[in-house]
């Protein structure tokens, strides 16, 4: 399966839920560990940049919530 297909099939709401604080309210330990690891790796620039970045569009409300929580701009 091509990476673009995988990216398109991923439930991107999971990432926003993590950034919005859902991780502290759930008992999904495997999900929390994965998201913690992914979050840390992104902040530490563990992924190389591509000429074809994949950007997930956020609504104005989602962007506002993230800015209000002082979420790093990379997200």
Biopython code that builds the backbone (N, CA, C, O; Angstrom):
import numpy as np
from Bio.PDB.StructureBuilder import StructureBuilder

atoms = [
    (1, "UNK", "N", (0.851, -1.179, 0.000)),
    (1, "UNK", "CA", (0.000, 0.000, 0.000)),
    (1, "UNK", "C", (0.895, 1.240, 0.000)),
    (1, "UNK", "O", (1.867, 1.308, 0.752)),
    (2, "UNK", "N", (0.577, 2.180, -0.812)),
    (2, "UNK", "CA", (1.385, 3.393, -0.890)),
    (2, "UNK", "C", (1.164, 4.246, 0.349)),
    (2, "UNK", "O", (0.086, 4.232, 0.943)),
    (3, "UNK", "N", (2.191, 4.985, 0.729)),
    (3, "UNK", "CA", (2.128, 5.817, 1.933)),
    (3, "UNK", "C", (0.976, 6.808, 1.881)),
    (3, "UNK", "O", (0.368, 7.100, 2.910)),
    (4, "UNK", "N", (0.667, 7.330, 0.697)),
    (4, "UNK", "CA", (-0.418, 8.318, 0.600)),
    (4, "UNK", "C", (-1.754, 7.671, 0.914)),
    (4, "UNK", "O", (-2.630, 8.309, 1.497)),
    (5, "UNK", "N", (-1.921, 6.403, 0.530)),
    (5, "UNK", "CA", (-3.160, 5.696, 0.871)),
    (5, "UNK", "C", (-3.274, 5.506, 2.380)),
    (5, "UNK", "O", (-4.346, 5.679, 2.960)),
    (6, "UNK", "N", (-2.163, 5.152, 3.000)),
    (6, "UNK", "CA", (-2.157, 4.967, 4.451)),
    (6, "UNK", "C", (-2.499, 6.288, 5.145)),
    (6, "UNK", "O", (-3.306, 6.319, 6.074)),
    (7, "UNK", "N", (-1.878, 7.374, 4.683)),
    (7, "UNK", "CA", (-2.148, 8.678, 5.285)),
    (7, "UNK", "C", (-3.609, 9.083, 5.117)),
    (7, "UNK", "O", (-4.210, 9.640, 6.035)),
    (8, "UNK", "N", (-4.170, 8.809, 3.968)),
    (8, "UNK", "CA", (-5.568, 9.166, 3.727)),
    (8, "UNK", "C", (-6.537, 8.329, 4.545)),
    (8, "UNK", "O", (-7.637, 8.784, 4.858)),
    (9, "UNK", "N", (-6.141, 7.105, 4.896)),
    (9, "UNK", "CA", (-7.021, 6.226, 5.655)),
    (9, "UNK", "C", (-6.895, 6.410, 7.163)),
    (9, "UNK", "O", (-7.734, 5.920, 7.919)),
    (10, "UNK", "N", (-5.861, 7.106, 7.604)),
    (10, "UNK", "CA", (-5.631, 7.300, 9.037)),
    (10, "UNK", "C", (-6.728, 8.178, 9.637)),
    (10, "UNK", "O", (-7.206, 9.110, 8.991)),
    (11, "UNK", "N", (-7.113, 7.885, 10.843)),
    (11, "UNK", "CA", (-8.104, 8.697, 11.546)),
    (11, "UNK", "C", (-7.392, 9.883, 12.178)),
    (11, "UNK", "O", (-6.916, 9.786, 13.309)),
    (12, "UNK", "N", (-7.313, 10.991, 11.470)),
    (12, "UNK", "CA", (-6.560, 12.155, 11.935)),
    (12, "UNK", "C", (-7.199, 12.811, 13.151)),
    (12, "UNK", "O", (-6.540, 13.594, 13.835)),
    (13, "UNK", "N", (-8.454, 12.518, 13.437)),
    (13, "UNK", "CA", (-9.078, 13.057, 14.644)),
    (13, "UNK", "C", (-8.358, 12.558, 15.892)),
    (13, "UNK", "O", (-8.380, 13.229, 16.925)),
    (14, "UNK", "N", (-7.709, 11.372, 15.812)),
    (14, "UNK", "CA", (-6.965, 10.855, 16.963)),
    (14, "UNK", "C", (-5.874, 11.829, 17.378)),
    (14, "UNK", "O", (-5.683, 12.078, 18.569)),
    (15, "UNK", "N", (-5.157, 12.381, 16.406)),
    (15, "UNK", "CA", (-4.082, 13.319, 16.716)),
    (15, "UNK", "C", (-4.611, 14.595, 17.332)),
    (15, "UNK", "O", (-4.032, 15.105, 18.291)),
    (16, "UNK", "N", (-5.701, 15.121, 16.799)),
    (16, "UNK", "CA", (-6.281, 16.333, 17.379)),
    (16, "UNK", "C", (-6.802, 16.045, 18.780)),
    (16, "UNK", "O", (-6.665, 16.876, 19.678)),
    (17, "UNK", "N", (-7.390, 14.886, 18.968)),
    (17, "UNK", "CA", (-7.899, 14.514, 20.295)),
    (17, "UNK", "C", (-6.758, 14.491, 21.300)),
    (17, "UNK", "O", (-6.931, 14.918, 22.441)),
    (18, "UNK", "N", (-5.603, 14.001, 20.894)),
    (18, "UNK", "CA", (-4.435, 13.970, 21.773)),
    (18, "UNK", "C", (-4.027, 15.390, 22.147)),
    (18, "UNK", "O", (-3.827, 15.700, 23.322)),
    (19, "UNK", "N", (-3.905, 16.247, 21.140)),
    (19, "UNK", "CA", (-3.492, 17.620, 21.388)),
    (19, "UNK", "C", (-4.539, 18.391, 22.184)),
    (19, "UNK", "O", (-4.212, 19.348, 22.886)),
    (20, "UNK", "N", (-5.788, 17.974, 22.073)),
    (20, "UNK", "CA", (-6.884, 18.651, 22.775)),
    (20, "UNK", "C", (-7.043, 18.153, 24.211)),
    (20, "UNK", "O", (-7.918, 18.631, 24.934)),
    (21, "UNK", "N", (-6.212, 17.204, 24.631)),
    (21, "UNK", "CA", (-6.240, 16.753, 26.015)),
    (21, "UNK", "C", (-6.969, 15.454, 26.274)),
    (21, "UNK", "O", (-7.144, 15.074, 27.431)),
    (22, "UNK", "N", (-7.402, 14.757, 25.226)),
    (22, "UNK", "CA", (-8.147, 13.512, 25.394)),
    (22, "UNK", "C", (-7.320, 12.425, 26.064)),
    (22, "UNK", "O", (-7.870, 11.556, 26.740)),
    (23, "UNK", "N", (-6.002, 12.466, 25.883)),
    (23, "UNK", "CA", (-5.128, 11.422, 26.432)),
    (23, "UNK", "C", (-5.263, 11.316, 27.945)),
    (23, "UNK", "O", (-5.126, 10.228, 28.504)),
    (24, "UNK", "N", (-5.525, 12.420, 28.603)),
    (24, "UNK", "CA", (-5.672, 12.393, 30.049)),
    (24, "UNK", "C", (-7.000, 11.844, 30.515)),
    (24, "UNK", "O", (-7.186, 11.581, 31.703)),
    (25, "UNK", "N", (-7.939, 11.667, 29.573)),
    (25, "UNK", "CA", (-9.288, 11.233, 29.926)),
    (25, "UNK", "C", (-9.622, 9.820, 29.460)),
    (25, "UNK", "O", (-10.754, 9.368, 29.635)),
    (26, "UNK", "N", (-8.667, 9.120, 28.876)),
    (26, "UNK", "CA", (-8.947, 7.807, 28.308)),
    (26, "UNK", "C", (-8.096, 6.727, 28.968)),
    (26, "UNK", "O", (-7.041, 7.001, 29.539)),
    (27, "UNK", "N", (-8.575, 5.517, 28.874)),
    (27, "UNK", "CA", (-7.826, 4.374, 29.389)),
    (27, "UNK", "C", (-7.180, 3.579, 28.260)),
    (27, "UNK", "O", (-6.726, 2.456, 28.480)),
    (28, "UNK", "N", (-7.132, 4.136, 27.071)),
    (28, "UNK", "CA", (-6.536, 3.468, 25.915)),
    (28, "UNK", "C", (-5.019, 3.621, 25.984)),
    (28, "UNK", "O", (-4.440, 4.477, 25.315)),
    (29, "UNK", "N", (-4.387, 2.786, 26.797)),
    (29, "UNK", "CA", (-2.954, 2.905, 27.064)),
    (29, "UNK", "C", (-2.094, 2.764, 25.813)),
    (29, "UNK", "O", (-1.126, 3.506, 25.647)),
    (30, "UNK", "N", (-2.428, 1.838, 24.944)),
    (30, "UNK", "CA", (-1.645, 1.633, 23.724)),
    (30, "UNK", "C", (-1.698, 2.887, 22.850)),
    (30, "UNK", "O", (-0.685, 3.300, 22.285)),
    (31, "UNK", "N", (-2.885, 3.487, 22.745)),
    (31, "UNK", "CA", (-3.055, 4.710, 21.966)),
    (31, "UNK", "C", (-2.246, 5.839, 22.586)),
    (31, "UNK", "O", (-1.569, 6.579, 21.872)),
    (32, "UNK", "N", (-2.308, 5.982, 23.913)),
    (32, "UNK", "CA", (-1.572, 7.052, 24.585)),
    (32, "UNK", "C", (-0.067, 6.900, 24.379)),
    (32, "UNK", "O", (0.629, 7.884, 24.129)),
    (33, "UNK", "N", (0.432, 5.677, 24.482)),
    (33, "UNK", "CA", (1.866, 5.450, 24.291)),
    (33, "UNK", "C", (2.287, 5.801, 22.872)),
    (33, "UNK", "O", (3.318, 6.441, 22.661)),
    (34, "UNK", "N", (1.480, 5.377, 21.898)),
    (34, "UNK", "CA", (1.776, 5.691, 20.504)),
    (34, "UNK", "C", (1.775, 7.196, 20.279)),
    (34, "UNK", "O", (2.692, 7.730, 19.655)),
    (35, "UNK", "N", (0.762, 7.880, 20.775)),
    (35, "UNK", "CA", (0.643, 9.319, 20.572)),
    (35, "UNK", "C", (1.746, 10.079, 21.305)),
    (35, "UNK", "O", (2.283, 11.049, 20.770)),
    (36, "UNK", "N", (2.093, 9.655, 22.520)),
    (36, "UNK", "CA", (3.195, 10.289, 23.251)),
    (36, "UNK", "C", (4.488, 10.181, 22.458)),
    (36, "UNK", "O", (5.234, 11.151, 22.326)),
    (37, "UNK", "N", (4.739, 9.001, 21.938)),
    (37, "UNK", "CA", (5.952, 8.761, 21.159)),
    (37, "UNK", "C", (5.957, 9.602, 19.879)),
    (37, "UNK", "O", (6.965, 10.227, 19.550)),
    (38, "UNK", "N", (4.851, 9.617, 19.171)),
    (38, "UNK", "CA", (4.734, 10.384, 17.936)),
    (38, "UNK", "C", (4.910, 11.878, 18.206)),
    (38, "UNK", "O", (5.643, 12.555, 17.486)),
    (39, "UNK", "N", (4.250, 12.387, 19.226)),
    (39, "UNK", "CA", (4.328, 13.792, 19.615)),
    (39, "UNK", "C", (5.785, 14.176, 19.897)),
    (39, "UNK", "O", (6.272, 15.191, 19.398)),
    (40, "UNK", "N", (6.471, 13.363, 20.694)),
    (40, "UNK", "CA", (7.864, 13.627, 21.050)),
    (40, "UNK", "C", (8.762, 13.590, 19.823)),
    (40, "UNK", "O", (9.622, 14.452, 19.649)),
    (41, "UNK", "N", (8.560, 12.592, 18.975)),
    (41, "UNK", "CA", (9.376, 12.477, 17.760)),
    (41, "UNK", "C", (9.185, 13.678, 16.840)),
    (41, "UNK", "O", (10.151, 14.163, 16.251)),
    (42, "UNK", "N", (7.963, 14.158, 16.710)),
    (42, "UNK", "CA", (7.712, 15.331, 15.861)),
    (42, "UNK", "C", (8.407, 16.552, 16.444)),
    (42, "UNK", "O", (9.054, 17.304, 15.716)),
    (43, "UNK", "N", (8.277, 16.755, 17.751)),
    (43, "UNK", "CA", (8.940, 17.902, 18.391)),
    (43, "UNK", "C", (10.458, 17.842, 18.265)),
    (43, "UNK", "O", (11.117, 18.878, 18.178)),
    (44, "UNK", "N", (11.009, 16.638, 18.255)),
    (44, "UNK", "CA", (12.460, 16.462, 18.171)),
    (44, "UNK", "C", (12.957, 16.333, 16.731)),
    (44, "UNK", "O", (14.109, 15.967, 16.500)),
    (45, "UNK", "N", (12.097, 16.630, 15.776)),
    (45, "UNK", "CA", (12.455, 16.601, 14.340)),
    (45, "UNK", "C", (13.010, 15.258, 13.907)),
    (45, "UNK", "O", (13.985, 15.197, 13.158)),
    (46, "UNK", "N", (12.396, 14.182, 14.374)),
    (46, "UNK", "CA", (12.844, 12.831, 14.031)),
    (46, "UNK", "C", (12.417, 12.410, 12.619)),
    (46, "UNK", "O", (12.903, 11.404, 12.102)),
    (47, "UNK", "N", (11.528, 13.159, 12.004)),
    (47, "UNK", "CA", (11.049, 12.811, 10.668)),
    (47, "UNK", "C", (11.611, 13.806, 9.671)),
    (47, "UNK", "O", (11.598, 15.015, 9.899)),
    (48, "UNK", "N", (12.101, 13.278, 8.569)),
    (48, "UNK", "CA", (12.675, 14.170, 7.570)),
    (48, "UNK", "C", (11.559, 14.870, 6.795)),
    (48, "UNK", "O", (10.475, 14.323, 6.587)),
    (49, "UNK", "N", (11.860, 16.076, 6.385)),
    (49, "UNK", "CA", (10.899, 16.850, 5.608)),
    (49, "UNK", "C", (10.893, 16.345, 4.180)),
    (49, "UNK", "O", (11.900, 15.860, 3.664)),
    (50, "UNK", "N", (9.750, 16.469, 3.565)),
    (50, "UNK", "CA", (9.568, 15.990, 2.207)),
    (50, "UNK", "C", (9.180, 17.152, 1.305)),
    (50, "UNK", "O", (8.697, 18.189, 1.760)),
    (51, "UNK", "N", (9.402, 16.951, 0.033)),
    (51, "UNK", "CA", (8.939, 17.951, -0.919)),
    (51, "UNK", "C", (7.434, 17.853, -1.119)),
    (51, "UNK", "O", (6.818, 18.724, -1.732)),
    (52, "UNK", "N", (6.853, 16.784, -0.595)),
    (52, "UNK", "CA", (5.399, 16.582, -0.699)),
    (52, "UNK", "C", (4.818, 16.408, 0.700)),
    (52, "UNK", "O", (4.431, 15.304, 1.081)),
    (53, "UNK", "N", (4.758, 17.488, 1.458)),
    (53, "UNK", "CA", (4.235, 17.351, 2.825)),
    (53, "UNK", "C", (2.748, 17.017, 2.817)),
    (53, "UNK", "O", (2.007, 17.375, 1.902)),
    (54, "UNK", "N", (2.350, 16.327, 3.856)),
    (54, "UNK", "CA", (0.933, 15.997, 4.014)),
    (54, "UNK", "C", (0.377, 16.893, 5.110)),
    (54, "UNK", "O", (0.805, 16.812, 6.261)),
    (55, "UNK", "N", (-0.566, 17.737, 4.756)),
    (55, "UNK", "CA", (-1.142, 18.655, 5.716)),
    (55, "UNK", "C", (-2.602, 18.303, 5.955)),
    (55, "UNK", "O", (-3.384, 18.127, 5.021)),
    (56, "UNK", "N", (-2.939, 18.206, 7.219)),
    (56, "UNK", "CA", (-4.319, 17.915, 7.592)),
    (56, "UNK", "C", (-5.004, 19.236, 7.883)),
    (56, "UNK", "O", (-4.567, 19.974, 8.766)),
    (57, "UNK", "N", (-6.069, 19.550, 7.158)),
    (57, "UNK", "CA", (-6.726, 20.837, 7.409)),
    (57, "UNK", "C", (-7.445, 20.834, 8.764)),
    (57, "UNK", "O", (-8.142, 19.882, 9.114)),
    (58, "UNK", "N", (-7.258, 21.904, 9.498)),
    (58, "UNK", "CA", (-7.958, 22.083, 10.762)),
    (58, "UNK", "C", (-8.983, 23.194, 10.597)),
    (58, "UNK", "O", (-8.800, 24.112, 9.798)),
    (59, "UNK", "N", (-10.048, 23.099, 11.352)),
    (59, "UNK", "CA", (-11.057, 24.157, 11.317)),
    (59, "UNK", "C", (-10.524, 25.356, 12.098)),
    (59, "UNK", "O", (-9.537, 25.241, 12.824)),
    (60, "UNK", "N", (-11.169, 26.488, 11.949)),
    (60, "UNK", "CA", (-10.770, 27.679, 12.701)),
    (60, "UNK", "C", (-10.902, 27.437, 14.202)),
    (60, "UNK", "O", (-10.084, 27.920, 14.986)),
    (61, "UNK", "N", (-11.911, 26.703, 14.594)),
    (61, "UNK", "CA", (-12.121, 26.401, 16.007)),
    (61, "UNK", "C", (-10.996, 25.518, 16.536)),
    (61, "UNK", "O", (-10.471, 25.764, 17.622)),
    (62, "UNK", "N", (-10.628, 24.499, 15.780)),
    (62, "UNK", "CA", (-9.530, 23.624, 16.199)),
    (62, "UNK", "C", (-8.230, 24.404, 16.334)),
    (62, "UNK", "O", (-7.495, 24.227, 17.305)),
    (63, "UNK", "N", (-7.942, 25.270, 15.358)),
    (63, "UNK", "CA", (-6.731, 26.093, 15.420)),
    (63, "UNK", "C", (-6.762, 27.002, 16.648)),
    (63, "UNK", "O", (-5.750, 27.154, 17.332)),
    (64, "UNK", "N", (-7.907, 27.600, 16.927)),
    (64, "UNK", "CA", (-8.056, 28.473, 18.083)),
    (64, "UNK", "C", (-7.776, 27.708, 19.382)),
    (64, "UNK", "O", (-7.058, 28.192, 20.257)),
    (65, "UNK", "N", (-8.354, 26.510, 19.491)),
    (65, "UNK", "CA", (-8.160, 25.705, 20.696)),
    (65, "UNK", "C", (-6.691, 25.356, 20.904)),
    (65, "UNK", "O", (-6.192, 25.401, 22.029)),
    (66, "UNK", "N", (-6.002, 25.012, 19.829)),
    (66, "UNK", "CA", (-4.588, 24.663, 19.929)),
    (66, "UNK", "C", (-3.743, 25.873, 20.308)),
    (66, "UNK", "O", (-2.837, 25.763, 21.135)),
    (67, "UNK", "N", (-4.035, 27.034, 19.706)),
    (67, "UNK", "CA", (-3.291, 28.252, 20.053)),
    (67, "UNK", "C", (-3.531, 28.630, 21.507)),
    (67, "UNK", "O", (-2.607, 29.033, 22.215)),
    (68, "UNK", "N", (-4.776, 28.496, 21.945)),
    (68, "UNK", "CA", (-5.133, 28.831, 23.335)),
    (68, "UNK", "C", (-4.362, 27.960, 24.319)),
    (68, "UNK", "O", (-3.986, 28.427, 25.394)),
    (69, "UNK", "N", (-4.124, 26.700, 23.965)),
    (69, "UNK", "CA", (-3.375, 25.767, 24.830)),
    (69, "UNK", "C", (-1.874, 25.896, 24.630)),
    (69, "UNK", "O", (-1.095, 25.147, 25.219)),
    (70, "UNK", "N", (-1.474, 26.843, 23.800)),
    (70, "UNK", "CA", (-0.066, 27.090, 23.485)),
    (70, "UNK", "C", (0.626, 25.842, 22.926)),
    (70, "UNK", "O", (1.770, 25.536, 23.264)),
    (71, "UNK", "N", (-0.096, 25.144, 22.070)),
    (71, "UNK", "CA", (0.452, 23.978, 21.382)),
    (71, "UNK", "C", (1.524, 24.456, 20.397)),
    (71, "UNK", "O", (1.306, 25.438, 19.689)),
    (72, "UNK", "N", (2.666, 23.788, 20.340)),
    (72, "UNK", "CA", (3.706, 24.202, 19.394)),
    (72, "UNK", "C", (3.168, 24.310, 17.962)),
    (72, "UNK", "O", (2.359, 23.495, 17.520)),
    (73, "UNK", "N", (3.641, 25.335, 17.257)),
    (73, "UNK", "CA", (3.161, 25.624, 15.903)),
    (73, "UNK", "C", (3.341, 24.473, 14.931)),
    (73, "UNK", "O", (2.614, 24.388, 13.941)),
    (74, "UNK", "N", (4.289, 23.589, 15.188)),
    (74, "UNK", "CA", (4.539, 22.479, 14.264)),
    (74, "UNK", "C", (3.285, 21.609, 14.104)),
    (74, "UNK", "O", (3.107, 20.938, 13.087)),
    (75, "UNK", "N", (2.427, 21.633, 15.120)),
    (75, "UNK", "CA", (1.205, 20.840, 15.054)),
    (75, "UNK", "C", (0.084, 21.621, 14.443)),
    (75, "UNK", "O", (-1.026, 21.105, 14.309)),
]
sb = StructureBuilder()
sb.init_structure("model")
sb.init_model(0)
sb.init_chain("A")
sb.init_seg("    ")
for serial, (resi, resn, name, xyz) in enumerate(atoms, 1):
    if name == "N":
        sb.init_residue(resn, " ", resi, " ")
    sb.init_atom(name, np.array(xyz, "f"), 0.0, 1.0, " ", f" {name:<3s}", serial, name[0])
structure = sb.get_structure()
